[in-house]
Amino acid sequence: MTSSQTASTPLAADSSLAALAASTYQELRRIAQIHFSAERSDHTLQRTALINEAYLRLAQGESQRPTDHPSFLRLASRVMRNILVDHARTKAATKRGGDVEIVSLDRTIAHYGTQCLADLIPGESSETTRMLALELDFIALDQAIEKLARLSVRQSQVVDLKFFGQQSIEEIATTLNTSIATVKRDWAVARLFLLRELRAEPNP
Amino acid sequence: MSNDNIDVSQRWERIGEIIAAALDIADPVKRESLVRQECGDDTSTYREIVSLLAADRADGDLLSDAAMVSALRAGAAAVADAPTTRVQHSEWIGHRLGAYEIVREIATGGMGSVFAAKRVDTQYEAQVAIKIVRDDLSARAREGVESRFRAERQMLASLNHPNIARLIDGGVTERGLPYFVLEYVDGEPLDRYCETHQASIAERLAVFRDICSAVHFAHQRLIVHRDLKPSNILIDKSGRVKLLDFGIARLVHPPAAALNMQAPEATPTLFALTPAYASPEQIKNEPITTASDVYSLGVVLYRLLTGESPYRAKTTHPLDIARAIVETDPIRPSDVTRTGTSDDQRSTVGTSRSNRALRGDLDNIVLKAMHKDPSRRYASAEQLSEDIGRFLAHTPVIARPNTLAYRMQRFIQRNRWSATFASVAVVGLLAGIAATSHQAAIARDALARMESQRLRAERHFASVRSIAKDTIFAVNTDLRKIPGTLEVRSKTLDRAVQYLNELTLDGQSVSPALLAEAGAGWRELAHATGALEEAGLGQLKKSVEYSFKGIELLGRALRAEPTNAAFASQLVHALRIVGSDLGTGGDLDESKLWLQRAVDIGEVFSEATPRTQDARRQTALALTLHVFYVRGSSAEDIRRQVNYSNRARALLETLLAENIDQKMRSRVESALADVLGTLSERASLRPDGTIDEGVALEWSARAVEIATKAYSADPTNVTTANKLAMAHLNAAVDRVKFKRPAQAAVHANESFAHFKRLAELSGDPATRTLLLFATGVLVQAEADSISPVPVEAIRSKVQFAQSIAEQLPDDMKTSINVLRSVSVLHGMDAQLFAIEAQLPTNSSAARARLCRQSVEAYSLAASQRGRLDEFDGKAAVDRGLRDIVEKIAFCRALVPTFP
């Protein structure tokens, strides 16, 4: 169920990339489960970007060696988004709960949701952000990012790297091989776009 | 990538550039104009950017609200384009539309032109008006008119009301322009009619009520006018009101929602409407209901009363007008007539008489009708009309100043009210949670428990209250009249403390009235314990503690009922007591803080609810105290002292000019005497810090005059006697300062005599402190005015005063007035010794002794002055000390052997 969604995205059109994406997906999911399992406390994760960990693991493995670091980061942050959206979809579809995977992915969602919102609405208190994160609709966010990608691929990559790659503006500039000023501007516009899309009434 | 895609990303790239530039500009107006400039004619890009910028604000930045701005822009463009697309009116004369032939043009307005026409297919000449809608409507809007008219014809035909011009027929001309056939009314537009007939306010209101009744009639049939304005309201030859164009706005401009779905570019036609009378929700393209008509009625009434528009837009551009409507509050009608400049325009309504009539109820009625929030307006045009009826009948109107609760809340938020309001907020929160909890059963149980707790508390309270209030305070007042009962009184007050403490008022089950009553009890207790006025035990620390308890409870009560004037008045009183007692005790910073709160709350109330007479009295007194405890000679300090003094006086003088009962009148008069006397010097400060003696003398003389009048009317009353003594004391102080010792002595003698009698009567430390003060002033005045100085007489007074000082409670001994008085007395003592030392009859040994005594007294005076450092300011104290040092040097010179 998961790889088909990943494969349908334009980034994964190339078959080797598709394979890489698939293994990245597995790896990230596994890492996320470990990180967000009930036994682990959240703060261990704060300075660790999951995608970096995934890169190291994949690079050590034999089968799907990532090509270069920047393009892997672009891919992996994108894949991370897919994981969260898949989870949000599954949850919406089944409304089941309790098993380890679900619980840990719930935490992942809460974690990333809080971060996304902190980036989107920097003025809010952390308490408000945490509350709002419970309401954040990952599916709508995903759709909004896809919509943004149709306007500017680079801006959607900035968003992915920021939200799901947990990279700073400077790191994003390096990853995308562009200037910090460009990333800042892209982020400013992308942020407004996402806010507007998320705040819009759902289309019937 | 297809060309389309390239275009899309290029456009997005451009949008990104403009947004980046816009984000660098903080001012929303400038930001919007930059975007407008960058976009040029590209309205879709403009709309896109504005909607993106708007996304950043959860509360919706109105300026960048996409719907509004884009609608306005396009609307403005439509207005600007209008002349090029307007119908040639002459073409229509003689033209036939259905059964009618157009005879002549009557008028041209924003929506189209109106012609007189006659029916050609009947025998009799029925005259009608035909309105042909402007042809700059979008094609889509035009297409719909005829079918919509057919659909709604039945409904519009049902609008059979004597004050509504009937809509007879409608259709679309062969050129596709919608037209409407209306009952012909031979009359004048409302505004012109009122002007030419010099209609009085009552007449205007009567006409307006007819308008309301017509609008209400239509509303009952679910027909909203949507474009009410004076030019749509005619008065015919017989003086009857006729409303035009009912339902037409809706036919021409179908609901915005439908437009948005089909064709967003049709939205601008909304602005063929008259923005000046449009409601905020019309401008924001939100759903329009009967409340929108109530709003427009409010604007019509506003204009009828003031002759002006309720908003001050920067220009007459529809964009600016619309902005003003959505973003700013209307100016109060009474303020318009007061501050308006176009006198000729308002010749019939802009008199001071109408200004007075507007103030208060009419203001509130207009502003309630025009509330930005539709749900806060009158529920119907009929209600609006009824409230005007109540105003005309002099019965209370239902329009209450809606800003008060809001402003109180804002005030409370602005000032960190420490634990008091924080705890209240928590209580409120808990109640809110209980009320909205889904666990209804639990909530019901909790409520039931709260209810029974409340009942218990109230029963208990009732019994305690009768002891605390009716017994203890009454007994205390009676005891005041009996000499030597100080100790007993102190005990009864301690008893009151016990009772008040027994009232547990911590739960949310306590009603605001109960909180306020207990708070008032503490307040009264503080008053009797402290030293604000003559009836105080001078136990400052205790009094401050009691005041704070009272303030907490009264604050909670007021928080629950933010518009309750009695609560507010009590709270201001309590704040005033604590401010005064803290100041008397020398804690000037704290004192100022609490007095400023008293002033703020009091003024919010006085402004918002003019009927809160006691709150205004309390406020004036709070202002006075505030000035009293603000020392300082910076320009800002001076400005504030003069300003506050004048505000205090103005509050009371307006009160006196009103119709108030005798009890309140005498209270206000005594307060006025207080204010004038206490502030005479401060009110007369010039910007450079010097005193305008004329102003000061006028204020203090007036104070004596008022106090004398009150005293003569009721000479046995302790309070009036006290106020008279105070007025004389203040007058004496001024005159000592202005080097008029003879006049000062007269006033000081009066004051001394009254205070002496009062002190013997009650023995209250507060009164004795004032007697002490009066004695100090008296001896100064006598020493300065009588020559040779009557050493013995003065000395006996000094000794009398010193014995008073020694017997004061500890709290009072270090109070400012006592320190100052004692310092003056020591100085006087020293002066007397120095005078004696100069007497030639004395032996040199006696001289040396007197000189030594003089120096000792001066040192005592100096030490007292040193303690006044904080209050009087360093410079004044230094001056006093220098003076004393000089006098010591003089003694040395007098006796060469002096150590």
Interface residues (C-beta under 8 A of the other chain):
Chain A: I121 R150 L151 S152 Q155 R185 D186 A188 V189 L192 F193 L195 R196 R199
Chain B: N5 V8 S9 W12 E13 I15 G16 I19 A20 L23 S51 L52 L53 A54 A55 D56 A58
